[in-house]
Amino acid sequence: MAGAGTGRVQCSYVYRANGDTRGRNRAALVIEYDSRSGDVVLIER
């Protein structure tokens, strides 16, 4: 998640219901949300 004052407005969440225990950089499903534009992106690895 972006730090305060950086101007970035994105945060990410790792989908855990599938049993995935990896971090957000290696997780099978990651949801990214941009609060400025309202865009939601699903990243599948």
N, C-alpha and C positions, 0 to 999 in steps of 0.2 A: 504494500500500500504506500502511496506517496506521502511524504512528510509534509507537515504544515509549512506553508510559505513557499513551496516549490512551484506552485502554479499547476501542478499535475492534479488531475481529478479522477484517476483510475484506481480501482481496487480489484483484487482477485480473490476468489474462493475456490477451494479444492472440494470436489464432490466426494464425500466419504461413504455414502450409503452402499457403494459397490465394494467396500472393504479396502479401498486404496489407502495406504499409510505413507506414501511418498510425499515429499515436499512439493510446493507449487511449481517448481521448475521441472519436475519429472512426473507429476501426477498424470493419470490417464485422462481425466476430465477436469478442466479448469474453466471457471466462469469469470470473465472479466467484465466489469461495469464501469462506464464512464459517466460520472454524475453530471457533467456539464452538458453532454449531448444526449444522454439517456440511452446510448448504445450499449447493448449486451452482446458479448461474443463468447461462444462456446469453443474451447480449444480441445480437440481430441488428439491424443498421442497414441 
